[in-house]
Amino acid sequence: MTGRVSFIGAGPGAADLITVRGARRIAEADIVVWAASLVDPECVREHARPEAELVDSSLITHEDVLEVYRRAHRDGLKVARVHSGDPALWGAVQEQYDSARKLGLDVEIVPGVSAFSAAAAIAGRELTVPEVAQSVILTRLEGGKTPMPEGEHIREFAKHGTTMAIFLSAARSNQLVEELRAGGYPDDTPVIVAYKATWPDELILHTTIGELSDTVKQHKLWRHTLFLVGKSLRAGGTRSHLYNAGHFHTYRKADPAARRALRAAANGEPKAKNSGWSLNTSRSGWVAARVGNWTRATRTGSDPAGADSAAAWSAVHGWQETARASRAGKAKAARPPKTEQPELELVEDQSTVDNPVRVEAAEPPKPVRSPAKKTAAAKKATTRKTTAKSTVIKAAKPAGQARRRSVAGGESGQQPS
């Protein structure tokens, strides 16, 4: 008997930032293993079945977790191993994944929203601004419990001058500032300090590399803190080419005049005062209609974001109940609908009540001979003979009781039971 282990990214903190698939796996699980210090308890309570076994991984070792996986394999259980953020980043997932595979368990990884994405969303910043930064480096400061490989140092990454997301480094902020400066970042480089992003007690601070260490110490941020560093956190950048009328792709053709203007700008030619280009009538009408509909809905309040969120969350609750009811996680084959039998028509024949008829057994039908040509006289005689035999045999019934209507002829003539 085999079981299943699902490694689930619970997201940065808020219970409703878990993915739909992740929530579904928790609802299906017989055992939920989660770190209470890193994952909001509401995320587990909201989705887990009442009878599910909950295991706090912050109180046990890797060997204890493997024992849970062995039990799952032996008893055919489903385990939801819930990690904070995205399991692909600093989640100690690989060693568990490999061990579960060796045990013969079905294993899957359900991705989650990382804390660096959540921090950027809260700050309202894009990390890859055109012509400012097109790369994001995810790393941490060396010197922690896990040694850094050779060549993976903050100062080496900082030489790229692009956006960096730095995890697990708040306790050594002085060292972090030194590494960033050594890599070439000036002191006025913007930094976003995100403490427990999306949690109820989240804290988002805007500072610079020159003031980073003092900011961290002032707010006593030692754990659950990450840093976003780079010019993209301040710059407006330039317009993306993706939605420029002069740009084409698989689903849209470029406007010729806008295309020429875009090429001229790329070659450093002076920008024309009025390019004279415009969208073709059909496309502009389509865009105007879409924008107009959205504007009307926004102004009238007919499509508020809260209603959409409530509807989506209601749908989540719907399949939660389905998953909880189905312990095996697989829907049973639907049974074919029962077909209703046609009702028999009952009639009461008063003549049989008043004058009972004696029923005699009908003669068995004669074997059918091979067809042969008949004369007109033979056909007429056969017709008279058949008509004489085709009489209605009425069975006697007790007074006042209904009977079924029966017609003799093509059948054997036996009385219905």
N, C-alpha and C positions, 0 to 999 in steps of 0.2 A: 504494500500500500504506500502510495506516495502522497506528499503534501505540497504546499506552495509557500514560498517566501517572497513577499513584495517589499522592496526597499523604496520607501515613499518620501519624496521631498515635501515637507509640510509648509514650505515657504518661509519668509523672513520673520513672521510673528503673528500677524493677524489671522484669526481662525478662518476667515472667508477668503484668504489668498491661496488656500490649497487648491490644487487642480481637481476637476470633476473626477478624473480617473483615480486620483489619490484618495479622495473621500469615499469613492465606491469601494476601493480595496479595504479601507478601514471598516466599512459597514459589513463587508463579507467575512472579516477575519474572526477566527476563533480565539486568537491570541494577538494582542497589540503590545509591541515592545517600543517604548518611547522614552526620551530623556525629558523628564519633567522640568529640568533646569533650562532647557533650550526650546521646547515646544510648548505653546500655549495650551494649558489643560483643556480649555474649551474646544480646541480643535479635535481632541480625542473624544471628549464626552459628547460632542455634537453628532459624531458620525458612528461611533462604536455601538455595537449591540449591548443591551443591558447585561446579558449573560457572558459577554466576552471577558477573557482573562487579561488583565492589564499588568504589565511588567515595566517597572521604572529602570531603564538601562543605566541611569547615573549611579545606581547602587550595586551594580553587578559587574563582573569582568567579562572579557571576550569568551572565556571558557564556559561561563554560565549561559551566555547567549547561545553558544553552540549546542548546549544541552537542550535548550528550547527547540532548536532546529531538529535535533535528533528525535525528540518526542513528536514533532510535527510529521516527520517522515514515517515514524512507526504507526501513528494513529491516523494519518491522512488529514492533518489539520492545515488550516490556512493561517499564516502569520503575516501581520503587517508590521514591518520594521520601519518606524517613522523617524526620519532625520529632519533637522532644521535646514532651512534654505533649500539648496539643490544638492542631492546626494553625490553629485560628481565633483563637488568642491569640499575638500577637507572634511569628509564625512566618515572616513575609515570603512568605506563600503566594500572595497575590492577584496579585502581579506575575508569578509563575511560572505560575499558573493561566491568566491572560489570554494569556500568550505561548504556552503549549501549545495553547490553543484556536485561536489565529491560525495555528498550524502545521498545524492539521487533525487533531490527536491527540484520541483519546477521553480525557476527563479526569474524575476523581472525587476527592472528599475523604473520607477515612475518619476520623471523629472519634476523639479519644483522651481519656484521663483527665488532667485538668489537675493541676498541682502543688498548687494551693490546695485541691482536693478531697482529695488524698492527705494533705496536712498536717492537715486537719480530722479525717480518719479516724484517723490515728495518734494525735492528741490526744484522740480520743473526744468530739468536740464537734460539735453541730449549729449551723450558722451562722445559721439562721432559727428562733429560739426564739419561740414564741407570746407576744405582748404584750411582747416585749423587742426583737426585731429581725426584720423580715420582708423585708429587702432586703440584697443583697450588692453592694458596689461593687468592681469590678476595675479597678485603675489602677496607675500608676507615678509616681515622682517626676520632676518636670521638671528639665532641665539635662543630660540624657544626650546620646547621639549623635543621637537623633531628637527634634526640637523638639515640645513639647506645643501643641495648638491653644488658642486663646484661650478662657478660661473653664474649662479642664480642669486645675485645680490642686488639690493635696491639701487645702489649707485650705478650698476651696469645697466639696469633697466631704465633708470632716470635719464641716461644719455640720449634716449630716443625722443625725449621731450614731449611725448604724447600723453594721453589720459592714463592714469593708474588708479586701480582699486586695491587698497592695501588692507589686508585682514590681519587679525590676531597680533596687533602691534601696539595697542594703546598703552600698555604697561611700560613701554620703553620709548616714549615719545621723543626724548632728547636724542637718542641714537637714530631714530627715524629722520629727524630734521637734519642731522649731520650727513646721513646717507643721501638724502634728496639734494642737498646743497652740493655734495661731492659729485653728483651726477650731472649737475648743470642747471637745475631749477633755480631761478632767482627767488629772492625772499618774498616778492610780491605775487608769486604764483598762487592763485586761489585754491583753497582747500575746503571741502565739505566734510564735517565731522558728524557721523551718524551713529547715535547710540540707540540700540533696540528699535530699529526702524520698523514702523507699522504696529509696534506694541502700544498699549494704552499709555505708557510712560515714556514714549519715544522722545528723543531730543535731537534736533538738527541744527547745527551751528555752521556759520560761514566765517572763515578766517583765511589766513595766508600762511605760507611756510614759515615766515619770520615770527609769527605769533602762535604757531601751532602748539608748541610745548606748553606755553602759559595757559592757553585755552583749555587744554586737556586737564592740567593740574587744577585749574580754577573750578572746574565742574566735577572733579574727582572721577574721571572716566578711566576705568582700568579694564573692564570686561565688556563684552557685547558691543564693541565699537569698531567701526571701520572708517577708512579715510578715502575720499575721492580727490585726486590731485590732477591739475592740468589746466591749460589755457581754455579748453572747451567749456569750463564751468563759468566763464565770464564772457567770452566772445560771442557775438551774434552770428559770425560766419557769413557765408554767402548763400544765395539761393541754390537749392538742390536742382540738378538737371532733370531729375526723374519726372517732375510734373511741369517742366518747361514746355511750352508749345513747340519749341524748336527741337525737342528730343523725341525720338521715335523708339518704339519697342514692339514686341510681338502683337500687342493689342491696340496700338495707336500709331497713326502716321504723323510725321512732323509737318508743321506748316512751313512751306518753302521759305517765305520771307523771315520767319522767326529762326529757321535753321541757319540762314546766312548770317543773321545778327549774332547768333550764338557762336558760330565759327569765328566771326570777326573779333568777338570779345576774347575768345580763347587764344587768338593770335596776337593779342595786344593792340588791336586797331582801336581808334577812338570810337566811342559809342555814338551812334546816330541819334539826333534829337528826336526823330519820330520814325520808327522802323516801318510803320504803315501796315504791319501784319495784323491779322485778326483770325480768330477761329472761324471755320466754315459755319454756315448758318445752322446746319443740322446739329453739329456737335455743341455749338454755343447754346442753341435752344434746349438741348438735353441737359447741359450743365445748369442753365438758368432754372429749368424746371425742378431739378433735384435740389438746388440751393433754395429755391423759393419754397418748396414743400418743407424743407428742414426749418427754414426761418419761421414759417407760419406755425409749425408745430411747437417751436421753442417759445414764440411769443404768446401763444394761446395756452401753453402749459399742457397740451394734449399728449406729450410724450416726455414726461420728466424722467430724469435719470433714476430717481428713486423707484418709480414704478417698474422700470426695466430690471433693476436690481432685485426687487421683491419677486418679480415673476421668475427670474432665473433661479433665485434661491428656493422658490416654491417647487420648481422642477427638480432641483437637487433633492429636496426632501421626499419627493415622490418616488424616485428610484432608490433612495435610502431605505424606505420601508420595504420595497421589493427585494433589495439585496439582503436585508435583515431576515426576511421571511424565508428566503432561499438559502439555507445553510451551505448547500453544495455549490452555490454560486452559478448554477446553471439552471435555466428555466426548463421545467418539465414539458414534455411534448403535450401540446394541447389535445384534449380528448375531442373526438368528432362529436358534433352536436347531435342530440337525440332527435330522431325523426318521429313525428307524431303519427300514430296509426289512424287511418280514416275511420270515422264513426259509422257503425252499421245502422241502417235505417230500420226501425222497428215499426210494424204496422199491426193493427188488430183487425182480424177478419171475423166479423160477427157471425158469418154464415157457418164457420167451422165450430163456433161455440154452440150454436143452436142445433146444428146437424153434423155430429162427428162423422168423419169419413174413415172408412177402413182402408188401411194402407197395405198394398200387396207389393211383394218384391218385384222389381223390374227385371226383365230378361237381360242377360248379358249381351253386349253388342256383338254382332257377328263380325268375323274378320273381314277386313277390307280387301276386296279383290283388285287385281290390276285393272286400271281403267281401260275401257273398251268403248267403241262407238255404239251409241244407242239410237234406236229408231225413235221417231216422234211419239209413237204409241207407248213404247217402253218407258220413255221419260215421263209421260203423263201418268202412267200407272205408278211409277216410283214416287212421284209427287204426292198422289193420293195416299199411298201407304205411309209416307213420312208424316203427313199431316195428321193421320189418325193416331199415330204413336206419340205425337208431341202434345200430350195433355198435361195439365198442371196437377201434380199430386199434392194434395193438401193433407198435412198431418194433423191428427186430432190433438187438441190441447185442452188442459183443464179450463173451466169457465173463467173468463176475465183475464187470462194470461196472454201476453203478446207473443208473437212468433216472428221468425225471420222469413222474409219473402224469398221463395226459391223457384227457379224456373228450370224445368227439365228440358232436355233436348240435346245440346252438345256435350253435356256431362254424362256420367254413368248412371244418374238417376238415383243415387243413394241419398238417404236422409241425412242432413247435416247433423253432426253430433253436438 
